[in-house]
């Protein structure tokens, strides 16, 4: 596993729209359908990445904690499934069920959406305000597999809380780190 940092899409960028299949129900969904009233968190993840596996429980908790507050979470997997069959849509559906994902788990077969977001790694996080302007592109927290730092989600939670409270989000954001997206 090659440790890859996120590319840090510029703050203020408007979220690229998409129409992707949700592997949980096999229905095509768009960003405009899924966006939250107060904000939207777009997460690039996958089934097999140890960095994502390390934080899966925290992602589920975060999504559940903020849904009632108007923040919707959307997960997207863009990995090449020919070379990484463990990330195929049928396995994504099973993975979402086993991990109790309360958010859609979309499949980006062409990888065009990952490129539009300039996503580089799994996990990669993009928090948008109610107008779909990027306000945070950084790490969940400082925890990584094997570094003995507890998974708290503190960095991303601080950004979401600031968004909800109409406070300034610290523009000094640490990139997320994880496995590189498996490009075709």
N, C-alpha and C positions, 0 to 999 in steps of 0.2 A: 504494500500500500504506500503510494507516494503522497506525502503530506503536501497539500496544495492550498494556498490562501485564496480567498475570494478576490475578485477584481475590483470591488468597491465602485459600483455604478454611481455616477455623480448624484448627489442629493438634489431633489427637485425634478428629477427625471420622471416623466409620466409613464405609468405602468403600461407596457405593451399588452394589447388585448390578445386573446387567444380563444380558440374553440378546440378543446381537447376531450378525449374520452375519459370519463371517470371509471376506473377499473372496478370500483365498488358496485356500480349498477349498470355499467356498459352504456351509459348515456353521455352524449356530447354536451359539454358545458362551457360557457364563456366566462371571462373575467367579469363582465357586467352583470351576469346572473349571480355570481358567487361573492362579489365584493361586499364588505361589511358596511354598515351604516356609519360607523365612526372611523373605520380603518380596515386595512386588509394586509395580512401577512402571507406572502408567497414564499414557499420553502422548496428548494430543490433538494430532494432526498433520494434514496434508493433502498432496496431491500438488504443488500449484502455489505454495505460499507460499515466497517467497525466504528467509525465516528458517529454515524447515524444510529446504529444499534445502541451505542453508549448513551444516547440522549432520548431514545424513543419514549420512555415513560414521561420524561420532562416535557416533550412536545405535546403528548396527549393531555397532560395536566394543564399546560399553558393554554391550549386550545379550549379546553373545558372551562378554565377560569375566566377567559375573556369573551367567550361567545355571547353571554348575556349582557356584556357591556358594549356590544356592537362591533367587536373585532372578529372578522372571519379569517380563518386560516385555510390555506390551499396548499396541498403538497403536489409536486410535479416530479416525475422521474423521467430523465432524458437519456438514460444510458443505452448504449448499443446492445440490444438483446441477442443479437446473433453471436457475439463473442462473450456476453454475460447473460446466459439464459436464466439465471436466478433472478433477474430483474424484469422478466417478461410480464405482460399484463395479467396473465392468469395467476402468476405467483405474487404479483402486486396485490391482487384481490385477497388472496389467502393471508398475505402479510398484514394488510389493513385490518382484516377480521381478527387475526391473532393478537394484534397490538391495540385493538379497540380504537382505531383512528376515528375521531369524531369529525374529521374533515375529509373533503374529497381527495382522492389520490389519483391524479391525472397522468396519462401516458403521453409523452411528447415524442412520438415515433420519428418524426423528421429532424428533431433536435433544433428546429427553427426557433422555438420559444426560449430554450436555454440560451441560444445565441442572441436573441432579442434582449434578454435580461442581462447578458454578459455574465451568465452564471459560469463558475469555474470548478466548483467543488460540491461535494455532498458532506455535510449540509451547507447550504448557502441561503441566507435569509434576506428578504426584502420587505420592509414595512412601509406601507403607503397610507397617506391620510385619506380623509373622506373624498377628496378630489382626485385620488389616485396619483398623488405626487409623492415621490420617494422621500421619506424622512429618516430612515435608518437602514443601513446595509452593513451589518456587522455580525459578530459572534453571539451565540446564545449566552455563553459565559466562558470562563477560562478552563473549564474541565475538558480533558482529552483522555482517551483510553490510556491507562497506566500512569497518569501524572498525580493521582491521589487527591486531586481537587474535586470536591463534591459538585455534582450537577445541580445547579440552582436556577439557571436561566436568568440570573440577575441582570446581565447587560441588556438582553432583549426585553425583559420585563420592565426595566427602568425606562426604556424608550417607549414602550406601549403605555405605561402609566403617564409619562410626560405628555404623550399625544392625547390621551383621554382627559388630562387635566389642563390642556391648552398651555403647557409649559414648553420652554425651549428644550429641544433634544440636543444633547451634547454632540456637536459636529465632529468631535474627535472620536471616531469609531474604529474599534479593532476588527480587522477582517476575520471572518469565519475561516476555519481550517478543516480540511478533511481530505477524502480521496478525490482525485480529479474526476470530472465527468468523463465517462467512457465514450469518447467520440467515435463515430463511424469512420 
